Amino acid sequence: MLKHKILVIVFTLLTVFAYAQKTETFTVNPSKSLVKWAGKKIVGGNTEGTILVSKGSLGFANKQLKSGEVIMDATSIASEKAPSRLVAHLKNPDFFDVEKFPTGSFVITSVKTEKNVAQIYGKLTIKGITKDLSFPAEITYGQNVVVAKATGVKVNRTLYDVKYKSGSIFSGLGDGAIEDNFVLDITLVGEKK
């Protein structure tokens, strides 16, 4: 009988704790969200542009980011500054092969938050290859809208089989080598539905 009472008490405490953590899901609004990218040659030749967010969600518990997923439309790679032939080249098999891999994704696996800055840990998938990625992000929580912003997120493209003119893989490229890292600035706006 004593074991039964202890089990009931433990079950009741677990249930109360589970309900005490208010969980909320916010749907990422693609028209208000954007990923900016920047890449550069070893010597000069910087270029930058955007990639559109297709969809996503952000999960919160007690007003803290806990989970999420975002899908990016690789076919939307664009640049107002780069020539159209460069943008077309970024979409072909030398780089992101968007015909074969039309989307990329990031799935949050854990978050450590201190004040409004969260260290995000997750899995980034590009060209069907998934690797760990972590970065700090500023999280703004509102009752009906949340905003997650991360700047200067470095991604090593060679880990995702994007090796074109990589100085760490090919020798003799000289000034034509392209840096292995590209940088992302991410803004996600999530809304309650």
C-alpha positions, 0 to 999 in steps of 0.5 A: 500500500505504501508503494502505491501511495508513493507512486501516486505522489510521484505521478502527481508531481510529474504531471504538475511539473509537466503542465507548469512548463507552458509550451508554445509553438510559433510558425515561422512567417516566410514573408518576414523571415530571411537568411542573408549569405556572404562568401568571398575569395581569399583575395578580394571578390566578396559577394553576398545575397539572400536565400528565402525561408520556406517554412519552419516552427519555433518551440518555446517553454516558459518563454525560452526557445527550446526547439525548432526547424527551418526549411530554406529554399535553395532555388531562391539563392539571389544577389542584387550585387553579384552578376546573374552568371555567378548566381546561376553558378551557385545553383549548379553542381559546383556549389549547391546543386539546387536542381537535385537539392532544392532545400536546406534545413536546420533543426534545433537539437538543444538550446542554452539560454542566458538572458536574451542570448541563446546558444543554439545547437542543431543539425544543418543539412545542405546537399543532403549532408547533415552536420552539427552547427552551433551559434549564438542568437538573440531571442525576443519573446512576445505573446503572439510573435517571437524573433530569433536573430543570429549574425555571423554564423560561419558554415564550412562549405566543404563539409557539405561537398561544396568544394569548388575552388577550395584552397584547403582541398585544391592546390595551385588556385592562387588568388582564385581560391574561395574561402571555405567558410561562408557566413549567414545572418538569419532572421526568423519571425514566428507567429502564433497561429 
